[in-house]
């Protein structure tokens, strides 16, 4: 269970308990040890082998009946939770459903041939729940799969989680009411408005929900499933610890459809996954500006290994929401290509570190090794300290806090072509420090191989 201190820092108030409740004594855990170029703690992941199984059909689920299935899944989750540990089983077939809210010591298991087809109607994702939007906390439409302040939770199996995009696709556009809502949310965070008063589910804000969000959870496992489409970020571990994402395949090509966004999360392993994204494969984050400073929780000890990216903007992005700081990230033995899939999005960079003068936070101890790629529109490594996107015109800079970036190490990378090997755009007041590239081979470099503006200690050994 999350320590009381951790939850209080994250803004969650809990009463003192005289004894651990039955559900907190349920699931066993097993350790995963990960070799990394930093001190990586063993990750404890939940083990549901000893638990009972709760098929959703025994709780009234019926193919084609969304209302009935939503209620049946909720009842099965409640029963598994009450039993102390349990696996909710979704059998083969297509099961229309609304949002799924997991509880502690519960595994959601999709058998081969099973599809959970999630409602495209935003009204089905109300009442609003505590969540976030691009690094700012708020109340918004429930993520399609959601867990809040839970321990020992999992999504496993060989089935599919499908987001039906009828409405979300329309919401991909960013009309003025949406942008006005973003400015309003930013101002609420800036002025310290309580999160409970930041309800973004009203009017035409149209802040799309995450597909899967684990919010303030510990001991999380996602294994084996296929995820098709997404309203927003696909998998979002937020203020979590001990997370394993393994053998998952994602195909999502809508707006902001990152694959995995670990945010203010620690001890995270992403391995043996296949990403086919409309945005970044992995993007490590830690809060935007005032909310990131308020929560003051870095993302730390994050490993991505043995993954394939078929489409995507970046293999690994750091930021730009990083106001809580990011450190100890390791990417190893990954391949970035367009083979086996239509090239729906161009590879921009293999590793992209992005921040701006408003973020603060820090970036340090980032490692990438044994990576291959096909054609890269950008480069092997890009560091840019002036990335603001639409925020450049939405709000002025109220509080200027530069981001120290130090210790980025890239080695043994192969690519067919790229515009550059390394491009660093640092800040004159705070140069980027200690960047090394070793054994980087690009068959065809179409532009200037190395560009460094305000960088100290850059070393490129080809």
N, C-alpha and C positions, 0 to 999 in steps of 0.2 A: 504493500500500500504506500502511496505517496506520504512522505513525512508531513506532519502538520505544518512545519515551518515552510516547506516547499509550497504547500497549497495556499498558505496565507500570503506568501510573496506573489503568488500567481493570482491573487484576488479572490480566492475561494475560502469562505469562512466555514469551519467545521466545529461542531461541539466536541469537547473532550469525551472520550469513551472509556468506560471502566474496563471493558474487555473487547477483544476483537469479535465482531459478529460472525455468524456461521459462514456467510458467503466469503469472508476474508480468510477462512481457513481451508478453502476448497482445493483449488488447482495446485498440482505439483509444478515444479519448474526444473528445467535443465539448462545447463550453461553452454554457451557458444563462445569459444575463444578465437580471437581474430588477431593475426599477426599484422602489425602496422608499424610505421616509422615513428611512432610515439607510444606512450604508455596507454594502451587500449584496455580498459577493464573488461572482464568477462561479462557477456550479456546473458541475462536470465530470461528465458522465454517460457511461456506456459506450456504445460503438458496435460492434455485432456484424456490420455489413454485410460485412466481409471474412472472416468465419469460415465454417467448414463447417457443414452441417446434419446432425443425428443423429436421424432419426426413431425413436421408441421401438419401432416395429414391427420394425425391423431388429435389435433387441436382445431380442426375444422377447415383447413385449407382446401381450396378447390380451384383447379385451373380455370383462368378466365374471370375470376371474381375478385377484383382488386380489394374491395372493402373487406370481404371475408378473409382474404389472405393476409392483409395487413394486421387484422385483429388476431388471426391464428398465430402468426409469427411472433407477435408481442406476447401472447399467452405462453407459447413454447419457451421464449426467452425468460419470462417470469418464472416458469416452472423449473428450468435449468438453474437459474440463479437461486431459487429457494432450496433446491436440492444440495446446494453447496458447490457443485461443479456439474457441468453438463454440456452436451453437444446438440445443438439444434440442427436437424438434418433437413435439407431441401432435396427431395428426390427428383429424378429425371422428369422433364416437362417444363413448360413455360408458365411462370407464376407471376402474374401482375401484382404489384405491390406499391404501397406508399413508403414513407421513410421507415427505416429499421433502426431502432435505438438499442444498442447492446448494453449488457450489464456485466458486472464483475463475475469472473469465473465462468464465462459463457463463450463457447465456440460456435460460430455459424459455419456450417459445412455444406457445400454444394456438391452433390454427387455428379458423376459424369452424365452429361446430357441435361443437367438442370440449368435453367435460366431464370434469374430474377429480373423482371422487366419493370423498371421504376416509372412511376407516374410522371407525365410531362406537365402536370397542372400545379403551378406554384401554390395554390390554395391548399393542396394536400400536405404541404410542408410547413404549415402553421399549426399551433402557435410557434412564434419565434423562439429560438434557443440561443444561449451564449455561444458565440463563434467569433469569426474575424473576417476581415476583408483586406487583403494585401497588407498585412502587418498591423492593422488597427482593429481593436476589439469592438464588438457590437453585438446586438441581438439581430438575428436575421433568419431567413428561411432555414429550416433544418437541413444539414447535409443529408444526402440520400441514405448513407449508412453513418451512424454517429454513436460515439461513446464519450461520456463526460465524467471525469474523475473516477475512472474505473481501473481495476487491477485484474490482470490475467484475462485478456480478451483476444479473440482470434477470428479470422476469416480464412477458411481453407477449402480445399477440394479441387475438382477438375471442371467445375461448372463456370457459368458466365454471369457477370453482373452487367446489365444493359441499361444505359440511360436513354430514355426516349426524348428526343431533342425538340419536339414540336414547338414548345414555347421558349426553351433556353436558346435555341438557334436564333430566334428573333431578338432575344436579349443580348446576343453577342455584340450588337451595335451599341455605340456609346452616344446616344443623343444628349441634348443639353440637360434634361431632368436627371439623367444618370450622373453626369459630371457634376451638376449642382449638389447632388446627394453626397458625392465623394468629398467635395469641399466642406459640406456641412459636417460630415463625420470627422474629417481632419480637424476642424475647428473644435469639435467637442473633445477630441483627445487632447488637443493643445491646451484647452482651458480646464482640463481635469474633470469633465462631466462624467459621473459614474457610468460604468458600462451598462448597467441595467436601464439607464435612461437613453441609451443610444439605439433606439429601435429603427432599424433600416428596412423593415418589411412592409412599411406603409407607403402609399403613394406610388410614384413612378421611379423610385430609386433603382429598381431592377438589379439588385446585387445578387448575382447567381450563387447558389450554394455549391460547396465542395461536393465531390462525389463521396469520398470517404474521409471523415475527419475523426481522429482520436484526439480529444481535447483533455489535457491534464491527466493522461493515463500512464500506467506503468505495466511493463511486461506485455507487450503487444506482438502478435504474430499475424502476418498475412502471407499465405503460402498457396501456390499452385493455381489460383483462379485466373480467369481471363476477364478483363474489364474493357467494355466497349462503349465509347463515347463518354463525354463528361460535360456537365454544365460549366465547370470552372476548373480549378486545380483538381487533379484526380485523386491522389492519396496525400493527406496532409496530417502528419504527426505533429501536434502542436503542444508545446510544453510537456512533452513525454520523455520517459526514460526507459531504456531497454526495449528497443524495437527491432524486429527482424522482418524484412520483406524479401521473400525468397521464391524463385520460380514463378513469378507473376508475369503475365503478358498484358500489355495495355495498348489499345489502339484508340486514340482520341485526337481529333483534328479540329476542334472548335477553338474559339478565342480563349487565351490564357490556359490552354490545356497542357500544363506541365504534367510530367509523370508522377514524380514524388517530390514533395516540398517539406523536408524536415525543418521545422521552425522552433527555435528556442528548445530544441530537443537534444538529448545526450545519449550516447551509446547506441548508435543506430547502424545496422548492417543491411545493405541492399545487395543481393547477390543472385546470379543466374536468372536475371530478368530480361525481357525483351520489350523495348520501348518503340512505339510508332506514334510520335507526338506531333501536334501542331505548334508546340512551343518547346521549352527545355525538357530534356529527359529528367534530369535531377536539378533542383534549384534549392540550395541551402539558404535559409533565411533566419532572421532573429528580430523581427518587429520593425515597425516604421516610426522613426523620429520619437515623439513624446511617449507613445505607448511602449516602444522598445526600451526607452530609458526608464520608464516607470516599472516595467516588469523585470528589467535588469537580469536577464537569463540568457547566457550565450548558447549557441548551438556548438556542440563539442563532441569529438570522438565519433565521426561519421565515416563509414567505409562503404564504398561501392566497388564491387569486383565481379568479374566474369559475366558482364552484361553486354548485350548487343542493342545498339540503337539503329533502327531502320530509317527513321525520320526524326527530325527535331532541330531546334535552333542551336542549342548547346548540349554537349554531352554532360558537362558539369558546369553549372552557374553558381557563383557565390554572390548573393545579394539580389536585387539592390536593397531590399529591406533587411538591414543588418545592424540596426541600432543597438541591439544587445550584445553584439560581437559574435564572431565565428572563428573557431580554431580547431586544429587537429582533424583535417579532412584528407582522406586517402582514396584515390581512384586507381585501380589496378586491373590489368588484363581485360580491357574492354575494347569492343570493336564498333566503329561508327560508320555505317554505310547505307546505301539505298537499295541494296540487292534484295530481291525477293519481295519487293513492295514498290508501289508507285511512288515516285519522288514528289511527295506532296509539299514538302517544306525543305528549304535549303539549309545545309549545315553552315552555321555562321562561325562558330568557334568550337574547339575541343574543350578548352577551359577558359571561362570568362569570369573575371572578377569585376563587379560593377558597384559603384557607390556614388555619392555626391556630397556637396558641402553641407547638406542638412542632416546627414545620417548619424555622424558620430560612430560609436561602436569601434570595432577593430576587426582586422583580418590577419591571421597569422598561422603559420605551420600548415600549409596546403601542399599536398604531394600528389603527383600524377605520374604513373609509369606503365610501360608495356601496353600501349594503346595504338591501335591502327585505325586509319580512316581512308575514305575515298576522296572525293573532291570537297574541299572546304572553302566556302566563300570568303571567310575571314582568315583566321590563323590558328596555330596550335595553342598559343597563349595570348589573351587580350586582357589588359588591365585598364579600366577607364574610370576615373574619379569624377566624371561629370555626366552621369547618366540620370536624366530626370523624366524622360518620356513626356506624357501629357501634363505632368505636374509642373513643368517649367513655366506654363502659362496659367495653370489653375490657381496656384497660390505663390506668394512671394516667399523668400527665405526669411523666416522669423527668427530662427535660432541657428547660427552658423557653427557647426561642429564637424571638423574634418575627420576622416577615417584613417588611422594609421594602418598601412598595409605592409606586411613584412614576412618574409620567409615563404616564398613560393618556389617549389622545386619540381621540375618536369624532366623526365628522362625516358629514353627508349620509346620514342614515338615515330610511327611511320605513316606517311600520307601520300596519296598519288599527286595531289596538287593543293595549293593554298596561296592566298594572297601574301601571307607573311608567316614567319616563324614566331615572332614575338613583337607585340606592340604594347607599349606602356605609356599611358597618358596620366602622369601623376600631377600633384598640386605643388606649386612652387614653394608654399609654406611647409609642406609635409611630403617630401618625396617618398616614392615607393622604394622599399629597401630589401636587399638580399633576395634576388631572383636568380635562379640558375636553370639553364637548359643544357642537358647533356644527352648526346646520342639521338638528336632529333633529325630525322631524315625526311625531306619532302622532295619528291622527284621533280616537281615543277612549281617553282615559286614565281608567281605572276607579278608581284610587286616588290617593294623594298623588304628584304628579309627581316631586318631588325630595326625597329624605331623605338627610341626611349626618350621621353620628355619628362624631366624631373624624376630620375631614377638613380639610386645609389647602390652600388654593389651588384650590378647586373653582370652575369657571366654566361656566355653562350659558347659551349664547346660542341662542335659538330663532329 
